[in-house]
Amino acid sequence: MDKRQKTPESAVLRGFLPVCREDLNELHIQQPDFIYVIGDAYVDHPSFGPAIISRVLTAHGYTVGIVSQPDYRDRDSVTVLGEPRLGFLVSAGNMDSMVNHYTAAKKHRRADQYTPGGVMGKRPDRATIVYCNLIRQTYKKTPIIIGGIEASLRRLAHYDYWSDALRRSILLESGADLISYGMGERSIVAIAEALDAGIPVQELTYLPGTVCKVKSLSVLSDYLLLPSYEELLNDRKAYARSFYLQYCNTDPFSGKRLVEAYSKGCYVVQNPASKPLSQEEMDEIYGLPYQRTWHPMYDSAGGVPALSEVKFSLVSCRGCFGGCSFCALTFHQGRIVQTRSHASLLEEARQMIKEPDFKGYIHDVGGPTANFRGPACEKQRTKGACPDRQCLFPKPCKNLKADHKDYLALLRKLRELPGVKKVFIRSGIRFDYVLADKSGRFLEELCRYHVSGQLKVAPEHVSDPVLACLGKPEHAVYEEFVRQYKKMNEKLHLKQYLVPYLMSSHPGSTMKEAVKLAEYCRDLGYMPEQVQDFYPTPSTLSTCMYYTGLDPRTKKPVYVPKSLHEKEMQRALIQYRNPKNQELVREALRLAKREDLIGYGPKCLLRPESREQALSSGKPKRTDHKKKKTIRNLHPKKR
């Protein structure tokens, strides 16, 4: 950290963790237990993973120093706090550094929301690997524990979209000693206690929620051997099999220890996931003394933009049993929903209300899926999620407990707080789960109190074969939700609309399916300003389909739009009204043999591209007296 960024007023006295030597001296810390190297700016807020992990460690009596966004070109940038007593912690930040830098079209993004002032370029590509290499240049033997979304989703061999290659576990590529995967609160404390007890990091091969490396399988018991890395390189079907084995072993109750073999007698070992947190543990973690803002050294840059999205939002749950194929939550947070108590959330809301810039609006109350407020069924509390079936897909499980009573009670209490004008729900709802709740009470209160003119939902597509690949319900389910939503708003005399999130180029989407999605947008009279182009990020079912051309659940072939040009055409079809997309749309319609959608009819997406084409379409003619020849009446005037 650049010492010149230090503010005159002591940040540590204001409650922040030390970021420089002066801070350590002020706290009388000669050597911190852990030094946390992170790719984000330092924001002490519970929506930022590094803040949670560092606060959990300090609550257990360990000292933690923060090295935020070190200069990746300077080896000394990670040494500003010296050598930690127990180890370095490394995280790329709240976002995967490659997703942070590149769009799905592999174009550079213009801004980094997790950097002061939104400036791009303050972190490197593959930040976790780069930071670990910087540390190892000076500290050869100091334990390094990596975590966060980037490390968590690369814990075993994985397809890397940006290099179009199958890469090794990030544990090997980074030279780190351990991965704390998933949310990490349990595993990081277990790691700290073991290191503090003097156990060498190489012997920590047994901790839940961690990935380690061993030279011999004799130190392990009760494990499942995955195909070796060499096998995966030579056979994409083997990768599909391996990935599905991983997918079926993410549950903390039933998941087995997984072992992946590499050359030279090296094995990467993924221990079973950590057990879900109890409500009391969740409350304790979110009740730690976060400063709820960025470090004051960023004030002159205007702060950290990402904070504005979450500053007045409440995280009420984590985990998701939705099971969308393109989402990595199954691998990172797990399928068992964990929740905070009403008392914990109300107390945090009261703190927000006291903020000078609070305007009376709580922006969100949710998590991965806002309207999940507990496990999908009672069985999950003690035996975990079913390894071989989904809770909502293809149909809701008969054991699913679709109940919004607790969530509604929470929302009512928040609405009644003095100083609160409106409580929004913006983190997304599962509309099929809303329909599964036959009481209908949630939909009524959602429309009455928690929508600001538009409700954003994610049907993703309209083609049932594509939706099957996406892990989403059939299109008829969404249509039923649209019908009920419209009916409810009419009952309440409200003019509120649905804004569907749509995805282009997902595995399973041929050009024919993409045209069908464009026709749906046409019939809605809606052109989305933003379209989500499928992004093959590590450790999702969809990315496995993209790489292998197989659905790992069924082993059946799946069509995959791979070329950037085809992806551009599928995206352009959804935004066919944009004049910039006309040539791409025309090419796509011809490839799909849907030239019937080029013309003047009410169902057409495009007008003909030339006068000669117009002459052949059978329109009425008129005489152009200036040019003395007959042409079509391309723009008939009203009489």
C-alpha positions in Angstrom: 0.0 0.0 0.0 1.3 3.4 -0.9 2.0 5.2 2.4 1.3 8.5 0.9 -2.3 7.5 0.7 -2.5 7.6 4.5 -5.0 10.1 5.8 -4.1 12.6 8.6 -6.9 11.2 10.8 -6.1 7.7 12.0 -8.2 5.1 10.2 -7.4 2.5 12.8 -8.9 4.6 15.5 -12.0 4.9 13.3 -12.2 1.1 13.4 -10.5 0.0 10.2 -7.9 -2.8 10.1 -4.2 -1.8 9.6 -3.1 -1.1 6.1 0.5 0.2 6.7 3.3 0.1 9.3 2.0 3.2 11.1 -1.3 1.5 11.7 0.5 -1.6 13.1 2.5 0.7 15.5 -0.6 2.5 16.6 -2.2 -0.8 17.5 1.1 -2.1 19.1 1.2 -5.0 16.7 4.8 -6.1 15.9 3.8 -8.9 13.5 0.2 -9.5 12.3 -1.0 -13.1 12.5 -2.3 -12.9 8.9 -1.8 -10.5 6.0 -4.6 -10.4 3.6 -3.7 -9.5 0.0 -6.8 -8.6 -2.0 -7.5 -7.4 -5.6 -10.3 -5.0 -4.5 -10.1 -1.7 -2.7 -10.5 -2.2 1.0 -14.2 -1.8 1.8 -15.2 -2.9 5.3 -18.7 -3.9 4.5 -20.4 -7.4 4.9 -21.2 -7.6 1.2 -17.4 -7.8 0.5 -15.9 -11.3 1.2 -12.5 -10.1 2.4 -14.2 -7.9 5.0 -16.1 -10.9 6.4 -13.1 -13.2 6.5 -10.9 -10.6 8.2 -13.5 -9.7 10.7 -14.2 -13.3 11.6 -10.5 -13.8 12.2 -10.2 -10.7 14.4 -13.3 -11.9 16.3 -11.4 -15.1 17.1 -8.5 -13.2 18.5 -6.2 -13.0 15.4 -4.6 -9.9 14.1 -5.1 -9.1 10.4 -3.4 -6.6 8.2 -4.7 -5.6 4.7 -2.7 -5.1 1.6 -5.2 -3.9 -1.0 -4.5 -3.8 -4.7 -0.7 -4.1 -4.5 1.3 -3.0 -7.5 1.6 -6.3 -9.3 4.7 -5.1 -11.1 6.6 -4.5 -7.8 7.5 -7.5 -5.6 8.0 -5.1 -2.7 4.3 -4.0 -2.8 3.3 -7.2 -0.9 5.9 -6.7 1.8 4.8 -3.4 3.2 3.5 -5.1 6.4 6.3 -7.5 6.7 5.9 -11.3 7.1 2.8 -12.6 8.9 3.2 -14.9 11.9 0.8 -17.6 10.6 0.3 -16.9 6.9 -0.7 -14.9 3.9 -4.4 -14.9 2.8 -4.9 -14.1 -0.9 -8.1 -13.2 -2.8 -8.7 -11.7 -6.2 -11.7 -9.9 -4.6 -15.4 -10.0 -4.9 -15.2 -10.7 -8.6 -13.2 -13.1 -10.7 -10.4 -10.9 -12.1 -10.9 -12.2 -15.6 -14.7 -11.5 -15.5 -13.8 -8.1 -14.0 -11.6 -7.3 -16.9 -13.3 -8.8 -20.0 -16.8 -9.0 -21.4 -18.2 -12.3 -22.8 -16.9 -11.2 -26.2 -13.4 -11.0 -24.6 -13.3 -7.2 -25.0 -11.7 -5.0 -22.3 -14.2 -3.5 -19.8 -13.8 0.3 -19.3 -14.3 0.5 -15.5 -13.6 -1.5 -12.4 -16.3 -1.0 -9.9 -14.2 -2.4 -7.0 -11.4 0.1 -7.5 -11.3 3.7 -6.2 -12.9 6.0 -8.8 -13.8 3.0 -11.0 -10.3 3.1 -12.5 -9.4 0.0 -14.6 -6.0 -1.6 -14.4 -5.2 -1.6 -10.7 -5.3 -5.4 -10.5 -3.7 -8.0 -12.9 -5.4 -10.7 -14.9 -5.5 -13.9 -12.9 -4.9 -11.9 -9.8 -4.7 -14.8 -7.3 -1.8 -16.4 -9.2 0.1 -13.2 -9.7 -0.2 -12.2 -6.0 1.0 -15.6 -4.9 4.0 -15.4 -7.2 4.8 -12.0 -5.8 4.7 -13.3 -2.2 6.8 -16.4 -3.1 9.6 -14.2 -4.5 10.3 -12.9 -1.0 8.7 -15.4 1.4 9.6 -18.9 0.3 8.2 -20.9 3.2 5.4 -18.7 4.6 2.0 -20.5 4.3 -0.3 -19.0 1.6 -4.0 -19.7 1.8 -6.1 -18.6 -1.2 -9.9 -18.0 -1.3 -12.6 -16.0 -2.8 -14.7 -16.7 -5.9 -11.7 -16.9 -8.3 -9.9 -19.6 -6.3 -13.0 -21.4 -5.2 -14.2 -22.0 -8.7 -10.8 -23.1 -10.0 -10.0 -25.6 -7.2 -9.8 -28.5 -9.5 -8.9 -28.8 -13.2 -11.2 -26.4 -15.1 -12.0 -25.0 -18.5 -10.6 -21.5 -19.0 -12.6 -19.5 -21.6 -10.0 -16.8 -22.0 -7.2 -19.1 -23.0 -9.6 -21.7 -24.5 -7.7 -24.4 -22.6 -8.1 -26.9 -19.7 -6.0 -25.5 -16.9 -4.7 -27.2 -13.7 -6.0 -26.6 -10.3 -5.2 -23.0 -9.2 -3.6 -24.5 -6.1 -0.8 -25.8 -8.4 -0.7 -22.8 -10.7 -0.4 -20.3 -7.8 2.0 -22.2 -5.6 -0.3 -21.7 -2.6 -0.6 -24.3 0.1 -4.3 -24.4 0.7 -7.6 -23.2 -0.8 -10.4 -22.2 1.5 -13.3 -22.7 -0.9 -16.9 -21.6 -0.6 -17.9 -18.9 1.9 -14.9 -19.8 4.1 -15.9 -18.6 7.6 -15.6 -22.1 9.1 -12.6 -23.3 7.2 -10.5 -20.1 7.8 -10.9 -20.4 11.6 -10.0 -24.1 11.5 -6.9 -23.2 9.4 -5.9 -20.4 11.8 -6.3 -22.6 14.9 -4.3 -25.4 13.3 -1.4 -23.1 12.2 -1.5 -21.4 15.7 -1.2 -24.8 17.3 2.0 -25.4 15.3 0.7 -27.9 12.8 2.7 -27.5 9.5 0.5 -26.3 6.7 1.5 -29.4 4.6 -0.2 -31.6 7.2 -3.6 -29.8 6.9 -5.1 -32.4 4.6 -8.3 -33.1 6.5 -10.2 -29.8 7.0 -13.7 -29.4 5.6 -14.0 -26.6 3.0 -10.4 -26.8 2.0 -8.3 -28.1 -1.0 -4.8 -29.3 -0.4 -2.1 -31.2 -2.3 -0.4 -34.4 -1.2 2.4 -36.6 -2.7 0.9 -39.9 -1.6 -2.7 -41.3 -1.3 -1.7 -43.2 1.8 -2.4 -40.2 4.0 -6.0 -40.2 2.8 -9.1 -42.3 3.5 -12.5 -42.6 2.0 -12.0 -40.7 -1.2 -13.3 -40.8 -4.8 -10.6 -40.8 -7.4 -11.4 -38.5 -10.4 -9.9 -39.0 -13.9 -6.3 -37.7 -13.9 -5.5 -34.3 -15.4 -3.7 -36.1 -18.3 -6.9 -38.1 -19.0 -9.0 -34.9 -19.0 -6.6 -33.2 -21.5 -7.0 -36.1 -23.9 -10.7 -36.8 -23.6 -13.5 -34.3 -23.2 -16.0 -37.0 -22.3 -13.8 -37.8 -19.3 -14.0 -34.1 -18.3 -17.8 -34.2 -18.5 -17.8 -37.3 -16.3 -15.4 -35.8 -13.8 -17.3 -32.5 -13.7 -20.6 -34.3 -12.9 -18.9 -36.3 -10.1 -17.8 -32.9 -8.7 -21.3 -31.5 -9.1 -22.8 -34.4 -7.2 -20.4 -34.1 -4.4 -20.8 -30.4 -3.4 -23.1 -31.2 -0.5 -21.5 -30.9 3.0 -23.5 -33.9 4.3 -23.2 -36.4 1.5 -20.2 -35.1 -0.5 -17.2 -37.3 -0.7 -13.5 -36.3 -0.6 -12.4 -35.9 -4.2 -8.8 -36.6 -5.5 -7.4 -35.4 -8.9 -4.1 -36.9 -10.0 -1.3 -34.9 -11.7 2.1 -35.9 -13.0 5.1 -36.4 -10.8 3.2 -38.0 -8.0 1.1 -35.0 -7.1 -2.5 -35.2 -6.0 -5.0 -32.3 -5.4 -7.5 -33.2 -2.7 -10.8 -31.5 -2.3 -12.2 -32.2 1.2 -16.0 -32.1 1.7 -17.6 -28.7 2.0 -18.0 -27.0 5.3 -21.3 -27.5 7.1 -23.9 -24.7 6.6 -24.0 -21.9 9.2 -26.8 -21.8 11.8 -28.9 -18.7 12.0 -27.1 -17.8 15.2 -23.7 -18.0 13.4 -25.0 -16.0 10.5 -26.2 -13.3 12.9 -22.9 -13.2 14.7 -21.0 -12.8 11.5 -23.1 -10.0 10.1 -23.1 -8.3 13.5 -19.4 -7.9 13.6 -18.1 -4.3 13.8 -17.9 -3.4 10.1 -17.4 0.2 9.3 -19.8 -0.2 6.4 -17.8 2.0 4.0 -14.5 2.2 2.1 -11.2 3.0 3.8 -10.8 6.8 4.1 -7.7 6.8 2.0 -10.0 6.5 -1.0 -12.0 9.6 -0.2 -10.0 11.8 -2.6 -10.8 9.4 -5.5 -14.5 9.6 -4.8 -14.7 6.2 -3.1 -15.4 2.8 -4.4 -18.4 2.6 -6.9 -19.4 -1.0 -6.0 -20.4 0.1 -2.5 -23.3 2.2 -3.8 -25.0 -1.0 -5.1 -25.1 -2.6 -1.6 -24.8 0.2 1.0 -28.5 0.3 1.6 -29.2 -3.4 0.9 -29.6 -6.3 3.4 -28.2 -9.8 2.9 -30.9 -12.0 4.3 -29.8 -15.4 3.0 -27.0 -17.3 1.2 -27.1 -20.5 -0.8 -29.5 -21.3 -3.5 -31.5 -24.5 -4.5 -32.5 -22.9 -7.8 -29.9 -24.9 -9.7 -29.5 -22.7 -12.8 -26.9 -24.4 -15.0 -25.0 -21.2 -15.8 -24.6 -20.2 -12.1 -21.6 -21.2 -10.0 -23.5 -20.9 -6.7 -23.8 -24.7 -6.4 -20.0 -24.8 -6.2 -19.5 -21.7 -4.1 -22.3 -21.1 -1.7 -24.0 -24.5 -2.0 -27.6 -25.5 -2.3 -28.7 -25.3 1.3 -30.2 -21.9 2.1 -28.9 -20.3 5.3 -30.7 -17.2 6.8 -30.3 -14.4 9.3 -32.8 -13.7 12.0 -35.3 -10.9 11.8 -33.7 -9.3 14.8 -30.3 -9.2 13.0 -31.7 -7.7 9.8 -33.7 -5.1 11.7 -30.7 -4.0 13.7 -28.7 -3.6 10.5 -31.5 -1.6 8.9 -31.6 0.7 11.9 -27.9 1.3 11.4 -28.5 2.2 7.7 -31.3 4.6 8.7 -28.8 6.6 10.7 -26.5 7.1 7.7 -26.6 10.8 6.6 -27.2 9.9 3.0 -30.0 7.4 3.6 -33.1 8.7 1.7 -35.6 6.3 3.2 -35.2 3.5 0.6 -33.9 0.0 1.4 -32.7 -1.1 -2.0 -32.9 -4.9 -1.5 -33.6 -7.6 1.0 -32.3 -10.9 -0.4 -29.4 -12.9 -1.5 -28.7 -15.2 -4.5 -32.5 -15.6 -4.7 -34.4 -13.1 -2.6 -37.5 -15.2 -1.9 -35.7 -18.2 -0.5 -35.8 -18.0 3.3 -34.9 -21.5 4.3 -33.9 -25.0 3.0 -36.0 -26.4 0.2 -37.2 -29.2 2.5 -36.7 -30.4 6.1 -34.4 -33.2 5.0 -31.8 -30.7 3.9 -31.2 -29.5 7.5 -29.8 -32.9 8.6 -29.1 -34.9 5.4 -28.3 -32.2 2.8 -29.5 -31.7 -0.7 -30.2 -34.6 -3.0 -27.1 -35.3 -5.1 -28.9 -36.5 -8.2 -32.0 -34.3 -8.4 -33.0 -30.7 -8.4 -35.5 -29.0 -6.1 -37.2 -26.9 -8.8 -36.1 -28.4 -12.1 -37.6 -29.8 -14.3 -40.6 -29.6 -11.9 -40.8 -28.6 -8.3 -40.0 -31.6 -6.0 -43.0 -33.0 -4.2 -41.1 -32.4 -0.9 -40.4 -28.7 -1.7 -41.7 -26.4 1.0 -42.9 -23.4 -0.9 -43.7 -20.9 1.8 -43.1 -17.1 2.0 -44.6 -16.5 5.4 -41.2 -15.8 7.1 -40.1 -13.6 4.3 -43.3 -11.6 4.3 -43.1 -11.2 8.1 -39.6 -9.8 7.7 -40.6 -7.4 5.0 -43.6 -6.1 7.0 -41.3 -5.4 10.0 -38.8 -3.5 7.8 -41.6 -1.4 6.2 -42.7 -0.3 9.7 -39.3 1.0 10.8 -39.4 4.8 11.3 -37.5 6.5 8.5 -38.2 3.8 5.9 -40.3 4.9 3.0 -40.0 1.9 0.7 -38.4 -1.6 0.8 -37.5 -2.9 -2.7 -36.7 -6.4 -3.8 -34.0 -6.3 -6.5 -31.8 -9.3 -6.1 -34.2 -11.4 -8.1 -37.1 -13.8 -7.3 -37.7 -17.3 -8.6 -41.1 -17.0 -10.3 -41.6 -20.8 -10.3 -41.2 -20.8 -6.6 -43.8 -18.0 -6.3 -46.2 -20.1 -8.3 -45.5 -23.1 -6.1 -46.7 -21.1 -3.1 -50.5 -21.6 -3.6 -51.5 -19.0 -1.0 -50.8 -16.2 -3.4 -50.1 -13.8 -0.6 -46.5 -13.1 -1.5 -47.4 -12.0 -5.1 -49.9 -9.6 -3.7 -47.6 -7.9 -1.3 -44.7 -8.0 -3.8 -46.8 -6.0 -6.2 -48.3 -3.7 -3.6 -45.2 -2.7 -1.7 -41.9 -3.9 -3.2 -41.9 -3.1 -6.9 -40.8 0.3 -8.3 -42.8 0.3 -11.6 -40.9 -2.6 -13.0 -40.1 -6.1 -11.7 -37.0 -7.8 -13.2 -37.3 -11.5 -13.6 -35.1 -14.0 -15.4 -36.9 -16.5 -17.7 -33.6 -16.4 -19.8 -35.2 -17.9 -22.9 -38.5 -19.1 -24.5 -37.4 -22.3 -26.1 -38.0 -25.4 -23.9 -34.9 -27.3 -25.2 -32.7 -24.3 -24.4 -34.4 -23.9 -21.0 -33.7 -27.6 -20.3 -30.0 -26.9 -20.8 -30.3 -23.7 -18.6 -31.9 -25.7 -15.8 -34.9 -23.4 -15.9 -38.6 -24.3 -16.0 -40.6 -24.6 -19.3 -41.7 -21.4 -20.9 -45.3 -22.1 -20.0 -44.4 -21.6 -16.3 -43.1 -18.1 -17.0 -46.2 -17.3 -19.1 -48.4 -18.3 -16.2 -46.4 -16.0 -13.9 -46.9 -13.2 -16.4 -50.6 -13.8 -16.4 -50.8 -13.8 -12.6 -48.6 -10.8 -12.2 -50.7 -8.8 -14.7 -54.0 -9.9 -13.0 -52.6 -9.0 -9.6 -51.6 -5.5 -10.7 -55.0 -5.0 -12.3 -56.6 -6.0 -9.0 -54.5 -3.4 -7.2 -55.0 -0.8 -9.8 -51.3 -0.5 -10.4 -49.4 0.0 -13.7 -46.3 -2.1 -13.2 -44.4 -4.1 -15.7 -42.2 -7.1 -16.0 -38.7 -6.8 -17.4 -37.4 -10.2 -18.5 -33.7 -10.9 -18.4 -32.8 -12.8 -21.6 -29.7 -14.8 -22.5 -28.2 -15.3 -25.9 -25.8 -18.1 -27.2 -26.3 -20.5 -24.3 -25.5 -24.1 -25.1 -28.5 -25.6 -26.9 -29.4 -22.4 -28.7 -29.2 -22.9 -32.4 -29.9 -20.0 -34.7 -33.5 -21.3 -35.0 -33.9 -21.0 -31.2 -32.3 -17.5 -31.3 -34.8 -16.4 -33.9 -37.6 -17.7 -31.8 -36.4 -15.5 -28.9 -36.3 -12.5 -31.3 -39.9 -13.2 -32.3 -40.9 -13.3 -28.7 -39.4 -9.9 -28.2 -41.2 -8.7 -31.3 -44.6 -9.9 -29.9 -43.9 -8.3 -26.6 -43.1 -5.0 -28.3 -40.0 -5.0 -26.2 -36.3 -4.5 -27.1 -34.0 -5.1 -24.1 -31.4 -2.4 -23.7 -29.0 -5.0 -22.3 -28.7 -8.7 -23.2 -26.7 -11.2 -21.3 -24.5 -13.1 -23.7 -23.6 -16.5 -22.2 -20.3 -16.2 -20.4 -18.4 -19.5 -19.8 -17.0 -19.0 -16.4 -15.3 -21.8 -14.4 -17.2 -24.5 -12.6 -20.7 -24.3 -14.1 -22.7 -27.0 -15.8 -23.1 -24.6 -18.8 -19.4 -24.1 -19.1 -18.9 -27.8 -19.1 -21.4 -28.1 -21.9 -19.6 -25.3 -23.8 -16.3 -27.1 -23.5 -17.3 -30.7 -24.1 -20.4 -30.3 -26.3 -22.1 -32.7 -23.9 -24.7 -32.2 -21.1 -22.8 -33.7 -18.2 -26.1 -34.8 -16.6 -27.2 -37.0 -19.5 -24.0 -37.3 -21.6 -26.0 -36.3 -24.6 -24.6 -34.0 -27.3 -25.6 -30.3 -27.0 -25.3 -27.8 -29.8 -22.8 -25.0 -28.8 -22.6 -21.6 -30.4 -18.8 -21.0 -30.2 -17.6 -18.5 -32.7 -17.7 -14.9 -31.6 -19.5 -14.1 -34.9 -22.3 -16.5 -34.2 -22.6 -15.2 -30.7 -22.8 -11.7 -32.1 -25.6 -12.7 -34.4 -27.6 -14.4 -31.7 -27.2 -11.3 -29.5 -28.2 -9.0 -32.3 -31.4 -10.9 -33.0 -32.7 -10.0 -29.5 -31.9 -6.4 -30.2 -33.1 -6.5 -33.8 -34.5 -3.0 -33.7 -31.1 -1.4 -33.2 -30.0 -0.1 -36.6 -26.4 -1.1 -35.8 -27.5 -4.8 -35.8 -29.3 -4.9 -39.1 -26.6 -6.7 -41.1 -26.0 -9.3 -38.3 -29.8 -9.9 -38.1 -30.1 -10.2 -41.8 -27.3 -12.8 -41.9 -28.8 -14.7 -39.0 -32.2 -14.9 -40.6 -30.7 -16.2 -43.8 -28.7 -18.8 -41.9 -31.9 -19.9 -40.1 -33.8 -19.9 -43.4 -36.2 -17.4 -42.1 -36.2 -14.8 -44.9 -39.9 -14.6 -44.3 -39.1 -12.3 -41.5 -37.5 -9.8 -43.9 -40.2 -7.6 -45.5 -43.1 -5.3 -44.6 -45.5 -7.6 -42.8 -46.4 -7.0 -39.2 -44.4 -10.1 -38.2 -41.2 -9.0 -40.0 -38.1 -8.2 -38.1 -36.3 -6.3 -40.9 -37.2 -4.3 -44.0 -35.6 -5.4 -47.3 -32.1 -4.1 -47.8 -32.4 -2.7 -51.3 -34.9 -1.2 -53.8 -34.6 -4.2 -56.0 -35.7 -6.5 -53.2 -38.6 -4.1 -52.5 -39.7 -4.4 -56.1 -40.1 -8.1 -55.8 -42.2 -8.1 -52.7 -45.6 -7.4 -54.5 -46.3 -4.0 -53.0 -48.6 -1.5 -54.8 -46.8 0.8 -57.2 -46.8 4.5 -57.8 -45.2 6.7 -60.4 -42.3 8.9 -59.4 -42.8 12.0 -61.7 -39.3 13.3 -61.0 -37.6 10.2 -62.2 -40.3 9.2 -64.7 -40.2 5.5 -63.7 -42.4 3.2 -61.7 -41.3 2.2 -58.2 -42.9 0.7 -55.2 -44.7 2.9 -52.7 -42.2 2.3 -49.9 -43.7 4.9 -47.6 -47.4 5.2 -48.3 -49.0 8.3 -46.9 -52.2 8.3 -45.0 -55.1 9.9 -46.9 
